Amino acid sequence: MAPQKKASLLIKNIGQLVTMVGPVPRLGKAMSDIGLIEDGGVAAAGEEILAVGKSDEVQGHVELAEGCTVIDAGGQVVTPGLIDPHTHPVFARTREKEFEMRLQGKTYMEIAEAGGGIRSSVRDLRAATHVELKANTKKRLDTMLKHGITTIEAKSGYGLSTESEVKTLEVIREMDMIHPIDLVPTFLGAHEVPDEYRDRREAYVDLVINEMIPAVTKDKLAEFSDIFCEEGVFDIDQSRRIQQAAKSAGLTLKFHADELASTGGAELAAELGAISADHLVYISDTGIRAMAKAGTVAVLLPGTTFSLAGKQYAPARRMIEAGVTVALSTDCNPGSSFTESLAMIVTLAALQMKLTAAEALSAVTVNSAVAINRQDSIGQLAVGKLADIVIWDMKDYRELPYHYGVNLVTQVIKRGKLVVGKRS
């Protein structure tokens, strides 16, 4: 440990340093290995981590640059910045009225069929200005950052026209440039069939393939293509055609799959080499085996089941035992999961999916990094990785799911800069 660069950031006296150093992705029993260092220290030079180890060793081996930010963690827990691999952050209005309708007995699909749900958000987004969307999105990103999230995957999907999908992706690109959180863009033109195409569903599929995908890829507005592969939305044949076109255009694939019923979405995602399949509440055993073999990440969204008052959660333990890479996400969106707290998702994963705190930490760091193809730069506190770091008001990392409903984050460092909290 003899770095040549001078440290611009030093964090010392860390009670428990969760480095996540080890295999990527974390599979099976390896999900319990969080690379824990007691009495740890971390140093960074600019955006990158310079040294990681025992606090005294790090301090003894790094030279501090003039004006170095020195943080005494005071025995608190430090983890990598949290990574949220499935979000819908760009929308114009919230849908609390629909939440109340669900409390009164209406189902998600009944609300959607009556013109609510995604289609309601589409009407709102189309009417919103670029400036309004940026302001609304910034507010949500600010909240995420305060809760320890330093990177998100950000989807379009509330435009459902070429113009509005491009508008959404442009907002995502602009927010990535000006906000501390890194945003990874996903095109989700096949999120729902808009009102004007309800009786011409195949025409909308053609629009996505022949107009939207070329428009999005021409300006390199998205890295991934996602689709809502589900009963009553896009069936297996339509999903295959759209995603094959997206893959041919150079986009990496993601899937909303098997959320409301087992339709074979997980199998299709594995067949097409998707980087992830998400939701998976009703995934089949065949789908689990296919995803494990293909290396497709399962991004699980317990907040959605919780918010929809669902009785069945995705079978996380079966997936882990089968060798599937399991990640967790907020699914932050205005309809089915309006939360910016991955810590709350960790609690739900523990209580409803029986993940341990260590497994859940693997799922919101290294495995989430794999789900967005960022494992080479984030998800671990290791030399050469980005200095995305969270300091928590905890003495033991197992407090994260246990002490729920409050924000335990005290400081957040993004790319080596303190962006939440003060110097200690």
N, C-alpha and C positions, 0 to 999 in steps of 0.2 A: 504494500500500500504506500507507494511513493509518487503521488501525482505531481506533475510539473506545473499545472495551472494553479492559480491562486483561487481560493474559495470566495465567492460572493455571497454565499449563504451557509450558515452552520447551525444545525439543530443538535443540541446536546442534552444529556440527562433524560433520555427517553426511557420511560419505564418498560414498555414493551414496544419494540420496533418490528412491525409486521412487514417484512421485505417482499414476500411472495417469490423470493428467488427459488428456482427449482424448475421442474418440467413445465412446459407450455405446449398444449393446454394441460390443466389439471384434470386427470381422469380417475374415477373410482376412489380408492383409498387415498390416493395422492392429494385429493381435494382437502384433506385434513392437515396437510403440511403447508404452513403459512410462512415458513422461513423466519421464525421468531428469534429475535435477539433481545435479551434482557439488558437493561442499562445501555441502550444503543445511542448511536450518533449518525448523522447524515450530513454530508457537505456537498454543495453544488457550485459549479463554476458556470455562470450564465444560465442557460436553459437546461444544462445536463448535470446529472449526478456525478460527483467527483470521487466520493468515498462513502462507504457504508460499513459499519462494524460497531464494536464497543465504543462507548462515548469517549473514553480516555485515549483509545487508539486513534480514532478519527481526529481528535483535537491535536494529538501528538504528531500526526503525519501530514497535516494540511497547513499551508501558509495562507493566512487570511489577507484578502485584498483590502485596500483602503476603502472604508465605508461598508465593509461586510455586514450583512444582516445576521446578527447572532440571536438565536432564540433558545432560551432555557425551557425545555419541555416540562421540567418539574415533576418527572415521573409519570407523565401522561402517556397515552397510547398514540402511536403514529402509524399510519397506513399509507399505501399509495392512494393517489386521487381516485375517487370512484368513477366508474365508467358505466354510462347508461346506454345500452345498445338497441333501444327501441323506444323512440319518442315521436310525438306529433306536436311539436311546440308552436307551430305557426297556425293560429286560428284567430278569428275576429271576436267571437263571443262565447261565453260559457253556457252550459246547458243544465243549470240547476233545476229548472222546471221539470225536465225529463227525469232527473234523479227522484224528485218527489212523486212523479207518476209511477215510477217503479216501486216506490214504497207503498203506493196505493194498489199495487197488484198488476200493473202493466208490465209485459216482458220487453226486453231490449228489442226483439224482432217485431213485436206488435207496434212499438213506437216508431221503428224504422219504416215499417210498411205503411204507416199513416202519414209519412212525410217528415218525420223527425229524424233523430240520429245523425248519421254522417251527412245525409242530404240537407239537413237543416244547417249544418256547419258550412256546407258548400255554398248555400245561398248567402250566408253571412260573409264568407271570405270574398266571394265575387264582388260584393258591394263595398268592401273595405278598401281603403287606399293603401298604397305602399307604405306611407308614413305611419298609418295606424297599425299595420301589421308589424312593422319594426318595433314600435313602442310596446305593443302587447307582448311580443316575443322577448324583448329585452327584460321585461318584468319577470317573466318566468325563468329566464336564464339566470338572472340575479338571485332568485330564490334557490335554484338548483346549486349554484356556486356556494351559497351560504350553508347548504346542506352537504357539502363535500364532494359534489360532482364536478369533475374537471374536463370530461369529454362526453359528448353525446352523439348518437346517431340521430339525425333529424330528418323526418319524412315529410314529403308533400302529401297530397291526397285529399285536401279539402277544396281543391279548385275544380278538378274533373272537366276542365277544358284546357286546350293547349295554352291559351293566354294566361289563365289563372294558375296552372301548374308551373309554368315558367316564372310567373310572378312570385309564387311561393318559394321556389328554389333560388331565385335571386335574393329574396329576403334572407334565406339560410346562408347563402354565400356572403352577403354583406355583414350579417351578425358574426359569422366566423372570423371576419377580418377585424371587427372592432371590439368583440367581447372576449374576456379572458378564457371562457370555455371554448374548447375546440369542437366545431360542429362537423360531422361527417354526413354528407347529403345523400338521401335516398329518394328516388322517383317512385311515387305510389299513385300513378294515374288510374290504376285499376283497384281503387279502394272501394268503389261502389259505382253503380250506374246512375248518372245524374237524371234529374226530372225529365229533361227534354229527350232522353233516350230510353225511357222506361218501356216503351213498346217497340224499341228497335235495338235490342241488346247487342246483336251481332254487329250492327253499324257502329256501336260504341267500341267494341273490341277492335274493329278495323281502324277507328280513329286513333286508339292508343298505339296500335302497331305502326300505322302508316304516317301519322302526323306527330303525335306526342313524342314517341321515342326518338325519331330523327331530330326534333326540335331541341330536346333535352341534351342529346349527345353532341349535337353540332357545337353547342356553346360549353360543353363539358360541365354542365350544371349538376350532374349527379354521378356518384360512384357506384351506387347499388340500384337495383330495380326490385320492388316489392309488389305483392299482389294479395288481395283478400280472397284466398281460395276457400270457398265455403258455400254451403247450401244457400240458395237464394241470392248469391252474389256472383262469383265467377266459378263455374264448374271446372272439373279436371281438364277437359279438352280446351276450354277457353284459356285456362291458366297456363297450360303447356304452350299454346300458340303465342300468347303474349310474352311469356318468359323466354321462350326460344328466340323470339325476335329481339328482346332486350339483350340476351346473351350474345347474339350475333352482332349487335351494335356495340359491344364492348363493356356492357354493364355486368357487374357481379350480382348474383341472384339472392333474394331473401323471400320468405313466404310467411304470410299469416295463414296458419294451417290448423285444421282440426280443433278449432276453438269451440264451436257450438255442436259439432257432431263429427264422427269419424268418417271422413270423406276420401281418405287416401292422399291428403295434402302432404303429409310427412314423407310418404313414399315418393311422391312426385318431386319434392324438394331434393331428396337424396339422389333420385334418378338424374336430375338435371345438374347436379353438382352445386347446389345452393350452399352459400356460406353459413346460412342459418335458416331454421324454421322456428316460428314463434307462436306462442300460446300453447297449443298441443294438449289442451285439457282432455280431449277424447282420442288421443293418439292410440293406434293399435299396436300390438306386439310386433307385427310385421314392420310397422313404421319405425318403431324403436330400433329394431335390428338393422333396418336399412340406413338409418341415420348414423348409427354407430359405425357401420362399415364404410359409409361415405365420408365420415368425419364432419358431417353437418352439425353445427352447434344448435342445441335446444335453448332458445331464449324464453324463459318462463316468466309469466306476468301475473303473479298471485294478487296484485292489487286490483286487477280487472275482475277476477272472480269475486274478490271481497266486495268491491264497489257495486257489482251486479247482484250481490247477495246469492251467489252461486253455491251449490252444495258440494260440487266436485272440483278439486284442484288438479292441476297437471301431475302425473305420477312421477315426481322427481326421483324418488328412491329407485324405482324400477329402471329409470334411464341411467342413473349413476351406476347401478349394478351391472347394466348391460354395456357400459363403456362409452356412453354418449357424453360429449362435452356439454355441461350444463352451465348456463349463465342466467342472470336475473336482471330484470328491468322494471322501471316504473310504468311503462306504457303511458306516460303522461299525455293526456288528451282531454278534450272538453266533455266527452260523453261517458266513457266507461271506466276511466281511471284518472281522475284529476288530482294528481299528487306530484310534487317535485322531490319527494323524500325517498331515496334508496334505502335509508336506514329503516323506514317503515316497511319496505318490501322485504328486508332481511328478517324483520320480526315475523311477518306473515309466512315467509319461507320456512322459518323455524317451527312455528306453531302449526301450520297447515300442511307443510310438505316434509316436516321432520328433518330438515337440514340442521347440522350443527353450526355454531357461529363460525368455525373455521371453514366449513364447506361453503357457507354463504359468502364469506369474504373472498374465497377463490372465485365464486360466481359473479362477483361485482368488480373484480379486478382483472386477473389474468385471462379468465375465460370470456369475459365481456370484451377484452381487447381482441381476442381471436375472432369473436363474432363480427367485428368491424374491421378486421384485417389491420390492426394497429399493434400487434403483439411485439413487433420489433422496437417500438418506441415507448410504450406505456404499459401499465398493469403491474409493474414490479419496481421496487426501489433497488436498482442495481447500477453499477458504474456504466455510464454511457447512455442510460435511459433518460427520458425527460424528467425533470425535477417537479413532478406533480405529486404533492404531498398534503396529507390532512392530519392535523393534530386534534385529538379528541379529549374531552373532559371525562376520561375513564382511566382506571388503574389496571383494568383487565379487559382484553378485547372481547371477552364473552359478555360484557355489559351491553354490547351493541344491539343484539336482539332483545335482551332482557329489560333494558331501561328504555321503554318505548314511548312514542307520542311526544317527545321533546327533541330539540336539536342539540346534540352533544358536541358539535363541531366548535372548536375555539379559534383555530387558524387554518387557512388554506393557502398553500403555495402553488402557483401555476407557472410552469416553465421557469422556475427559479425565483419568481417574484411573489412576495406576500400580497395577496389580493383580498383576503378576508381576515379580520382581526388585527391586533397590534403587536409590535415587538414586545416580548416579555421583559 
